[in-house]
Amino acid sequence: MGEFSRLTDLGIHTLRYYEHEGLITPGRNSSNRRCYSDKDLAWIEFIKRLKDTGMPIKEIQHYAKLRAEGDPTLRERMEMLTAHREALNEQIRQLQEHMTKLDDKIDFYRQEIDRTSKNN
């Protein structure tokens, strides 16, 4: 678990939490120790991406449950990700609008500073 923690850049407590919440289900060896695969690593990276893009943990849990159910849930998983992408696009649009307004205000201050420094 320590090595997997380092590979994923997640703490051991986080990995245990993810396991407890059903987000990950590592295999076990004959000594009942967790065994992680490359597939587990890729899945953790995807979970982190979903979290980083603002998907709530409950939705990630639902997605993980669907994923565990396999191919019959492909359409539902795609629809979840499509809806999440649409929400991200809206956030990006809003952020770009905010950036434009900030740029306008910065330009205003530059012009005012230039104007007042010429008058002094």
Sequence and secondary structure as in RCSB ss.txt:
>XXXX:A:sequence
MGEFSRLTDLGIHTLRYYEHEGLITPGRNSSNRRCYSDKDLAWIEFIKRLKDTGMPIKEIQHYAKLRAEGDPTLR
ERMEMLTAHREALNEQIRQLQEHMTKLDDKIDFYRQEIDRTSKNN
>XXXX:A:secstr
 HHHHHHHT  HHHHHHHHHTTS   EE TTS EE  HHHHHHHHHHHHHHHTT  HHHHHHHHHHHHH GGGHH
HHHHHHHHHHHHHHHHHHHHHHHHHHHHHHHHHHHHHHHHHHHH 
